[in-house]
Amino acid sequence: MLGTQIVSTTAGWQLYERTNDAWALAAVGLVELAPVLVLILPAGNLADRAPRRTIAMGAYALLAVASVGLALVSAYAGPTLAIYGLLALIGAARAFAAPSVGTILPQLLSPQEFAVANAYASSTFQIASVSGPALGGWLIAIGGGATLAYTVAAVGQVIFIVMLGFVPARRPPPQAPGKARSARDVFAGFHFIRRNRIFLAAITLDMFAVLLGGAVALLPIFVKDVLHLGPTELGWLRAAPGIGAALMAFALTRLSPWQRPGRALLLTVCAFGLATIGFGLSQTFWLSFVCLLFTGVFDEISVLIRVTLEQLITPDRLRGRVASINHIFIGFSNQFGAFESGAAAALIGPMAAVVVGGIGSIIVALIVTRVFPELVTLGPLATLRPDDPSPPLGEVFE
């Protein structure tokens, strides 16, 4: 995550420095999203057939290669098109990383340990989210360009590959005897999510909230043209959501589980929208920092509820494929959200784009409340268990 954040921060800054065009930032989202949409279903199916650790190590090796390539393009003033090509390679690697890394934890823990373990895992994840952008901005500043930052990112990916080697390599459960593989197996994750309304509601809410509230994608514009600051401040503002998320993740390891997690999810998305609106209206560094920090606080609650829900209700034989579909939702919201934010900034201006996006997040939460009333009445997550697709609401609970 440290390396990923450094690359994301550095690529955005470098492209905007080269082009001074919001559409250049918008294109990043599409370039990273396209390979995910093409590869994520086969990647999820593979994660349910082969040791997930092995797939993860290969995916992150590809990420390291892409980071080295970006460093070389920067060092030798390579074409901007090459940057987009390497970002597409990163998107392809993430397509295989998401359903493999994201489904290792349930193979190692009991269901009763999921919620707290996810909070601790998210804490370390958010520490990297905080330090990565700040470190990326600092490396750009001291290196006088992007080369040093990309090199450090590659080192981070290699370290992760080595650490994965210490995780047990466990094969997913085998298919039932005599059952032939078919194209339907690849789409099994779709069928599971489509028929489980609670999880469908959670990921739909998360997807549209992030899609519309993508203020982070526009940070290079805000830092340079609105706040009139430099790469160091860019790093801190990119780190602000991670700081808020890390603080909330640590707090969640000590708090009692929610009695109404669905209601908490809806309220936090509304609060996320309000914080996004505040950032869009801000004219000062510190107010922008605080608003972005609170977007991280509220987003962390949403992510933890959604991830724990996914782990608890999904049978292990389907986890790779369900995770791949979930990543389509999340990848679509993040990468296409970056395109949407960049396009909106080019058309109506960055401040208006962010404010409208924040308002849109709140409207989506209100719509989901009406369309999926069962999410509002959802009971404690600890009472959920893996179930067959399409369980009636009363049968989801023990």
C-alpha positions as CSV (number, residue, x, y, z in Angstrom):
1,M,0.0,0.0,0.0
2,L,2.9,2.3,0.7
3,G,4.2,1.8,-2.8
4,T,0.7,2.1,-4.4
5,Q,0.1,5.4,-2.7
6,I,3.4,6.8,-3.7
7,V,2.8,5.8,-7.4
8,S,-0.8,7.3,-7.3
9,T,0.4,10.6,-5.8
10,T,3.4,10.9,-8.1
11,A,1.7,9.9,-11.3
12,G,-1.1,12.5,-10.7
13,W,1.4,15.3,-10.0
14,Q,3.7,14.4,-12.9
15,L,0.9,14.2,-15.5
16,Y,-0.6,17.6,-14.4
17,E,2.9,19.1,-14.4
18,R,3.4,17.9,-18.0
19,T,0.0,18.8,-19.3
20,N,-1.6,21.4,-17.0
21,D,-4.9,19.8,-18.1
22,A,-7.7,18.3,-15.9
23,W,-8.4,15.8,-18.7
24,A,-5.0,14.2,-18.2
25,L,-6.1,13.3,-14.6
26,A,-9.4,12.1,-15.9
27,A,-7.7,9.7,-18.3
28,V,-5.8,8.0,-15.5
29,G,-9.0,6.6,-14.1
30,L,-10.1,5.1,-17.4
31,V,-6.6,3.7,-18.2
32,E,-6.5,1.9,-14.8
33,L,-10.1,0.7,-15.0
34,A,-10.1,-0.8,-18.5
35,P,-7.8,-3.8,-17.7
36,V,-9.7,-4.4,-14.4
37,L,-13.0,-4.8,-16.2
38,V,-11.5,-7.2,-18.7
39,L,-9.5,-9.4,-16.3
40,I,-11.2,-9.3,-12.9
41,L,-13.7,-12.1,-13.6
42,P,-11.0,-14.6,-14.7
43,A,-8.8,-13.4,-11.8
44,G,-11.6,-14.1,-9.3
45,N,-12.2,-17.6,-10.8
46,L,-8.5,-18.3,-10.6
47,A,-8.4,-17.3,-6.9
48,D,-11.0,-20.0,-6.2
49,R,-8.9,-22.6,-8.0
50,A,-5.3,-22.0,-7.1
51,P,-3.4,-20.9,-3.9
52,R,-4.2,-17.2,-3.4
53,R,-0.8,-16.4,-2.0
54,T,0.9,-17.5,-5.2
55,I,-1.4,-15.4,-7.4
56,A,-0.8,-12.4,-5.1
57,M,2.9,-12.7,-5.3
58,G,2.7,-12.7,-9.1
59,A,0.4,-9.7,-9.2
60,Y,2.7,-7.6,-7.0
61,A,5.7,-8.6,-9.0
62,L,3.9,-7.1,-12.0
63,L,3.3,-3.9,-9.9
64,A,7.0,-3.7,-9.1
65,V,7.9,-4.0,-12.7
66,A,5.5,-1.2,-13.6
67,S,6.9,1.1,-10.9
68,V,10.4,0.5,-12.2
69,G,9.2,1.3,-15.7
70,L,7.6,4.6,-14.5
71,A,11.0,5.5,-12.8
72,L,12.8,4.9,-16.1
73,V,10.3,7.0,-18.1
74,S,10.7,9.8,-15.6
75,A,14.5,9.5,-15.5
76,Y,14.9,9.6,-19.3
77,A,12.0,12.0,-20.0
78,G,10.0,9.3,-21.8
79,P,6.7,10.1,-23.6
80,T,3.5,10.7,-21.6
81,L,1.9,7.9,-23.5
82,A,4.3,5.5,-21.8
83,I,3.1,6.6,-18.4
84,Y,-0.5,5.7,-19.3
85,G,0.7,2.4,-20.7
86,L,2.4,1.5,-17.4
87,L,-0.6,2.7,-15.4
88,A,-2.7,0.2,-17.5
89,L,-0.2,-2.5,-16.5
90,I,-0.8,-1.5,-12.9
91,G,-4.5,-1.9,-13.4
92,A,-4.0,-5.4,-14.8
93,A,-1.9,-6.4,-11.8
94,R,-4.5,-5.0,-9.4
95,A,-7.2,-7.1,-11.1
96,F,-5.4,-10.3,-9.9
97,A,-4.2,-8.8,-6.6
98,A,-7.7,-7.9,-5.4
99,P,-9.4,-11.3,-5.3
100,S,-6.3,-13.1,-4.1
101,V,-5.0,-10.8,-1.3
102,G,-8.5,-9.9,-0.2
103,T,-9.5,-13.5,0.4
104,I,-6.4,-14.8,2.2
105,L,-7.5,-13.5,5.7
106,P,-10.7,-15.6,5.9
107,Q,-8.7,-18.8,5.3
108,L,-6.6,-18.0,8.4
109,L,-9.2,-16.9,10.9
110,S,-12.5,-18.0,12.5
111,P,-15.7,-15.9,11.6
112,Q,-15.8,-14.6,15.2
113,E,-12.4,-12.9,14.6
114,F,-13.3,-11.2,11.4
115,A,-14.5,-7.8,12.7
116,V,-11.7,-7.0,15.1
117,A,-9.0,-8.5,12.7
118,N,-10.3,-6.4,9.9
119,A,-10.0,-3.3,12.1
120,Y,-6.4,-4.1,13.0
121,A,-5.6,-5.0,9.3
122,S,-7.2,-1.7,8.2
123,S,-5.1,0.2,10.8
124,T,-1.9,-1.0,9.3
125,F,-3.3,-0.4,5.8
126,Q,-4.2,3.2,6.7
127,I,-0.8,3.8,8.3
128,A,0.6,3.2,4.8
129,S,-2.2,5.3,3.3
130,V,-1.1,8.2,5.5
131,S,2.6,7.9,5.1
132,G,2.5,6.9,1.4
133,P,1.2,10.2,-0.1
134,A,3.2,12.3,2.3
135,L,6.3,10.4,1.5
136,G,5.5,10.6,-2.2
137,G,5.2,14.4,-2.1
138,W,8.4,14.6,-0.1
139,L,10.3,12.4,-2.5
140,I,9.1,14.5,-5.5
141,A,10.4,17.6,-3.7
142,I,13.8,16.3,-2.7
143,G,14.3,14.3,-5.9
144,G,13.4,17.2,-8.1
145,G,11.1,14.9,-10.1
146,A,9.3,11.6,-10.0
147,T,12.2,9.2,-10.5
148,L,13.1,8.7,-6.8
149,A,9.5,8.3,-5.8
150,Y,8.8,5.6,-8.3
151,T,11.9,3.8,-7.3
152,V,11.0,3.7,-3.6
153,A,7.5,2.5,-4.6
154,A,9.1,-0.5,-6.4
155,V,11.1,-1.3,-3.3
156,G,7.9,-1.3,-1.3
157,Q,6.2,-3.8,-3.7
158,V,9.2,-6.1,-3.5
159,I,9.2,-6.1,0.3
160,F,5.5,-7.1,0.2
161,I,6.3,-10.0,-2.1
162,V,8.9,-11.3,0.3
163,M,6.5,-10.9,3.3
164,L,3.8,-12.9,1.4
165,G,6.2,-15.8,1.3
166,F,5.7,-16.2,5.1
167,V,1.9,-16.6,4.7
168,P,0.6,-20.2,4.5
169,A,-0.2,-21.2,0.9
170,R,-3.6,-22.8,1.2
171,R,-5.7,-24.1,-1.7
172,P,-9.4,-23.1,-1.8
173,P,-12.0,-25.8,-1.3
174,P,-12.3,-28.2,-4.2
175,Q,-15.4,-28.4,-6.4
176,A,-18.0,-31.0,-5.8
177,P,-17.0,-34.4,-7.3
178,G,-18.2,-34.8,-10.8
179,K,-19.1,-31.2,-11.3
180,A,-17.7,-29.9,-14.6
181,R,-16.3,-26.4,-15.0
182,S,-18.4,-24.1,-17.1
183,A,-18.7,-20.4,-18.1
184,R,-21.4,-20.2,-15.4
185,D,-18.7,-20.8,-12.7
186,V,-16.9,-17.6,-13.8
187,F,-20.1,-15.6,-13.2
188,A,-21.0,-17.3,-9.9
189,G,-20.0,-14.2,-7.9
190,F,-22.5,-12.1,-9.9
191,H,-25.3,-14.6,-9.1
192,F,-24.4,-14.6,-5.4
193,I,-24.3,-10.8,-5.1
194,R,-27.4,-10.3,-7.2
195,R,-29.5,-12.6,-5.1
196,N,-28.2,-11.3,-1.7
197,R,-29.9,-8.0,-1.4
198,I,-28.1,-6.9,1.8
199,F,-24.6,-7.2,0.3
200,L,-25.9,-5.7,-3.0
201,A,-27.2,-2.7,-1.1
202,A,-23.9,-2.2,0.7
203,I,-21.6,-2.3,-2.3
204,T,-24.0,-0.2,-4.4
205,L,-24.0,2.4,-1.7
206,D,-20.2,2.4,-1.5
207,M,-19.8,2.4,-5.3
208,F,-21.9,5.5,-5.9
209,A,-20.7,7.4,-2.8
210,V,-17.0,7.0,-3.9
211,L,-17.9,7.6,-7.6
212,L,-19.5,10.9,-6.8
213,G,-17.3,12.0,-3.9
214,G,-13.9,11.6,-5.7
215,A,-12.3,14.8,-4.4
216,V,-8.8,13.2,-4.0
217,A,-8.5,12.7,-7.8
218,L,-8.5,16.5,-8.2
219,L,-6.0,17.3,-5.5
220,P,-3.2,18.3,-8.0
221,I,-5.6,20.9,-9.4
222,F,-6.7,22.2,-5.9
223,V,-3.1,22.3,-4.6
224,K,-1.7,24.2,-7.6
225,D,-4.6,26.4,-8.8
226,V,-6.9,26.9,-5.8
227,L,-4.6,26.7,-2.7
228,H,-1.4,27.8,-4.7
229,L,0.8,25.3,-2.9
230,G,3.4,22.7,-3.9
231,P,4.1,18.9,-3.9
232,T,4.8,18.7,-0.1
233,E,1.3,20.1,0.7
234,L,-0.1,17.7,-2.0
235,G,1.4,14.8,-0.1
236,W,-0.2,15.9,3.2
237,L,-3.6,16.5,1.7
238,R,-3.4,13.1,0.0
239,A,-2.5,11.6,3.4
240,A,-5.4,13.4,5.2
241,P,-8.1,10.8,4.4
242,G,-5.7,8.0,5.5
243,I,-5.0,9.8,8.8
244,G,-8.7,10.0,9.5
245,A,-9.2,6.4,8.4
246,A,-6.3,5.1,10.6
247,L,-7.6,7.0,13.7
248,M,-11.1,5.5,13.1
249,A,-9.7,2.0,12.5
250,F,-7.8,2.1,15.8
251,A,-10.9,3.3,17.6
252,L,-13.0,0.5,16.0
253,T,-10.7,-2.1,17.5
254,R,-11.9,-0.9,21.0
255,L,-15.5,0.0,20.3
256,S,-18.4,-2.4,20.7
257,P,-19.8,-3.8,17.4
258,W,-22.7,-1.9,15.8
259,Q,-26.2,-3.2,16.7
260,R,-27.5,-1.6,13.5
261,P,-24.5,-1.7,11.0
262,G,-26.8,-0.9,8.0
263,R,-28.1,2.2,9.5
264,A,-24.5,3.2,10.5
265,L,-23.4,2.6,6.9
266,L,-26.1,5.0,5.5
267,L,-25.4,7.7,8.0
268,T,-21.6,7.6,7.4
269,V,-22.1,8.0,3.7
270,C,-24.2,11.1,4.3
271,A,-21.5,12.4,6.6
272,F,-18.9,11.6,3.9
273,G,-20.8,13.7,1.4
274,L,-20.9,16.7,3.8
275,A,-17.2,16.5,4.4
276,T,-16.6,16.4,0.6
277,I,-18.8,19.5,0.2
278,G,-16.7,21.2,2.9
279,F,-13.5,20.4,1.0
280,G,-14.9,21.7,-2.3
281,L,-15.8,25.1,-0.6
282,S,-12.5,25.4,1.3
283,Q,-10.0,28.1,0.4
284,T,-7.3,27.3,3.0
285,F,-4.9,24.4,3.5
286,W,-6.0,23.6,7.1
287,L,-9.7,23.5,6.4
288,S,-9.1,21.4,3.3
289,F,-7.0,19.1,5.4
290,V,-9.6,18.7,8.1
291,C,-12.4,18.0,5.6
292,L,-10.4,15.4,3.9
293,L,-9.5,13.8,7.2
294,F,-13.2,13.4,8.0
295,T,-13.8,11.9,4.6
296,G,-11.3,9.2,5.7
297,V,-13.0,8.8,9.1
298,F,-16.4,8.1,7.5
299,D,-15.1,6.1,4.6
300,E,-13.3,3.7,7.1
301,I,-16.6,2.9,8.8
302,S,-18.2,2.1,5.5
303,V,-15.3,0.0,4.3
304,L,-15.1,-2.0,7.5
305,I,-18.8,-2.8,7.6
306,R,-18.8,-3.8,3.9
307,V,-15.6,-6.0,4.1
308,T,-16.8,-7.8,7.3
309,L,-20.2,-8.4,5.8
310,E,-18.6,-9.9,2.7
311,Q,-16.4,-12.2,4.7
312,L,-19.2,-13.4,6.9
313,I,-21.9,-14.2,4.3
314,T,-19.7,-15.6,1.5
315,P,-18.9,-19.3,1.4
316,D,-15.1,-19.9,1.0
317,R,-15.6,-21.7,-2.3
318,L,-17.0,-18.4,-3.8
319,R,-14.8,-15.8,-2.1
320,G,-12.4,-15.2,-5.0
321,R,-15.3,-14.7,-7.4
322,V,-17.3,-12.6,-5.1
323,A,-14.2,-10.5,-4.3
324,S,-13.6,-10.0,-8.0
325,I,-17.2,-8.6,-8.5
326,N,-16.8,-6.5,-5.4
327,H,-13.5,-5.1,-6.9
328,I,-15.4,-4.3,-10.1
329,F,-17.7,-2.1,-8.0
330,I,-14.9,-0.5,-6.0
331,G,-12.5,-0.2,-9.0
332,F,-15.3,1.3,-11.1
333,S,-16.1,3.8,-8.4
334,N,-12.4,4.7,-7.8
335,Q,-11.0,4.7,-11.3
336,F,-14.2,5.9,-13.2
337,G,-14.8,8.3,-10.3
338,A,-11.4,9.8,-11.1
339,F,-12.5,10.2,-14.7
340,E,-15.8,11.7,-13.6
341,S,-14.1,14.1,-11.3
342,G,-11.6,15.2,-13.8
343,A,-14.2,15.6,-16.6
344,A,-16.5,17.5,-14.3
345,A,-13.6,19.8,-13.2
346,A,-12.8,20.5,-16.9
347,L,-16.4,21.3,-17.6
348,I,-17.7,23.2,-14.6
349,G,-14.5,23.9,-12.5
350,P,-12.9,21.8,-9.7
351,M,-14.8,23.4,-6.8
352,A,-18.2,23.0,-8.3
353,A,-17.4,19.4,-9.3
354,V,-16.5,18.4,-5.8
355,V,-19.5,20.1,-4.2
356,V,-21.9,18.6,-6.7
357,G,-20.3,15.2,-6.0
358,G,-20.8,15.5,-2.3
359,I,-24.4,16.4,-2.7
360,G,-24.8,13.4,-5.0
361,S,-23.4,11.0,-2.3
362,I,-26.1,12.2,0.1
363,I,-28.8,11.7,-2.5
364,V,-27.6,8.2,-3.2
365,A,-27.8,7.3,0.5
366,L,-31.4,8.5,0.6
367,I,-32.3,6.4,-2.5
368,V,-30.7,3.3,-1.1
369,T,-32.6,3.7,2.1
370,R,-35.9,3.5,0.1
371,V,-34.8,0.8,-2.4
372,F,-33.2,-1.5,0.2
373,P,-35.1,-1.2,3.5
374,E,-33.6,-4.4,4.7
375,L,-30.2,-2.7,5.0
376,V,-31.7,-0.3,7.5
377,T,-33.0,-3.1,9.7
378,L,-29.8,-5.3,9.4
379,G,-28.8,-6.7,12.8
380,P,-25.3,-7.2,14.3
381,L,-22.7,-8.5,11.9
382,A,-21.5,-11.1,14.4
383,T,-24.8,-12.9,14.0
384,L,-24.4,-13.4,10.2
385,R,-23.0,-16.7,8.7
386,P,-22.2,-18.0,5.2
387,D,-25.4,-18.9,3.4
388,D,-26.7,-20.1,0.1
389,P,-27.6,-17.3,-2.4
390,S,-30.9,-15.6,-2.0
391,P,-31.6,-16.3,1.7
392,P,-34.7,-14.7,3.0
393,L,-33.8,-11.9,5.4
394,G,-35.0,-13.9,8.5
395,E,-32.8,-16.8,7.6
396,V,-29.6,-14.7,7.3
397,F,-29.4,-14.5,11.1
398,E,-28.7,-17.3,13.5
